[in-house]
Amino acid sequence: MNQAILDKIESDQFRKNPVNFGVGDTVRVHTKVVEGDKERIQIFTGVVIGKRGRGLNEMFTVRRISYNEGVERVFPVHSPRVEKIEVERKGSVRRAKLTYLRKRIGKGAVAVKEKEAFSGRLATESPAGRT
């Protein structure tokens, strides 16, 4: 098939409002769950430990600790089953994949440093504002 035709078909499937999040961020993923003839929203909250793929095949893995057991779910970014993705907290990490969190127990299993916001102060100024 012609690549231009494939790109046109795929462009209709993309999420209209993409969310900017990365590895290390704590996110809340709202997914549609169908039970019989009813449909409801289920929220999965956790740390993004990896992203992979490009285009429509883009996926991300979220990990959380539930009842002292680690639970991971893989979500497609552009899936119609994913209602929305909310970023609760931005994380500052130095790895593309946080698989080392699987070995950790307790608070250390979800401990990712929070990204510091720019305070607007110059580096030469002292914290108290005195020079």
C-alpha positions in Angstrom: 0.0 0.0 0.0 1.0 3.6 -0.5 2.4 5.2 2.7 0.4 8.4 2.1 -2.8 6.4 2.2 -1.8 4.7 5.4 -0.8 8.1 7.0 -4.2 9.5 6.1 -6.1 6.6 7.6 -4.0 6.7 10.8 -4.4 10.5 11.2 -8.1 10.0 11.8 -7.4 7.6 14.7 -5.0 9.9 16.6 -6.1 11.4 20.0 -7.5 14.9 19.4 -6.0 16.4 22.6 -2.6 14.8 23.2 -1.3 14.9 26.8 2.3 15.8 27.4 3.7 13.4 30.0 6.9 11.4 30.3 8.6 8.7 32.2 8.7 9.3 35.9 5.4 11.2 36.0 2.6 10.2 38.2 -0.5 9.9 36.1 -4.2 9.0 36.5 -5.5 7.0 33.5 -9.3 7.0 33.0 -10.3 3.9 31.1 -13.7 2.8 29.9 -14.7 -0.6 31.2 -17.7 -2.5 29.7 -19.5 -4.8 32.0 -22.4 -6.5 30.2 -24.4 -3.6 28.7 -23.1 -1.0 31.1 -20.1 1.2 30.6 -18.2 2.9 33.4 -14.9 4.8 34.0 -12.2 3.1 36.0 -9.1 5.1 37.2 -5.6 3.6 37.4 -3.1 5.8 39.2 0.6 5.2 39.1 4.1 6.1 37.9 4.9 5.9 34.2 7.9 3.5 34.0 8.3 3.4 30.3 7.1 4.5 26.9 7.5 2.8 23.6 6.4 3.0 20.0 5.6 5.8 17.6 2.4 7.0 16.0 -0.7 4.9 16.6 1.5 2.1 18.1 2.6 4.3 21.0 2.2 2.7 24.4 3.1 3.5 28.0 3.4 1.4 31.1 2.0 2.5 34.5 3.0 0.9 37.8 1.5 1.1 41.2 1.5 -0.7 44.5 -1.8 -2.3 45.4 -2.2 -4.3 48.6 1.6 -4.7 48.8 1.7 -6.2 45.3 3.1 -4.4 42.3 0.6 -3.9 39.5 1.6 -2.8 36.0 -0.7 -2.0 33.1 0.2 -1.1 29.5 -2.0 1.5 27.8 -2.1 2.6 24.2 -1.9 6.4 24.0 -4.4 6.7 21.2 -6.9 4.1 22.3 -10.6 5.0 22.3 -10.8 3.0 25.6 -8.6 5.5 27.3 -10.9 8.4 28.2 -8.3 10.8 29.5 -4.8 11.0 31.1 -4.2 13.4 33.9 -0.7 14.3 35.1 -0.7 14.5 38.9 3.0 15.1 39.4 5.9 15.6 37.1 8.9 13.4 37.9 12.6 14.1 37.3 14.4 10.9 36.1 17.6 10.1 34.3 16.5 6.9 32.6 14.2 6.1 29.7 12.8 3.0 31.5 12.3 2.7 35.2 12.4 -1.1 35.5 14.6 -0.9 38.6 11.4 0.1 40.5 10.2 -3.5 40.2 12.8 -4.6 42.7 12.1 -2.0 45.3 9.7 -2.4 48.2 7.5 0.1 50.1 8.0 3.8 49.5 11.1 3.3 47.5 9.0 1.5 44.8 7.3 4.7 43.9 9.9 7.2 44.9 10.7 9.5 41.9 12.0 13.0 42.6 9.6 15.7 41.7 10.7 18.1 39.0 11.6 21.4 40.4 9.8 24.4 38.9 11.8 27.5 37.9 11.6 30.0 40.7 12.5 33.0 38.6 15.5 33.8 40.8 19.0 34.2 39.4 21.6 31.7 40.4 23.9 34.5 41.7 21.3 35.7 44.2 21.3 34.2 47.7 18.2 32.4 48.9 17.4 35.1 51.5 17.7 37.8 48.8 20.8 39.3 50.4 24.1 39.5 48.6 
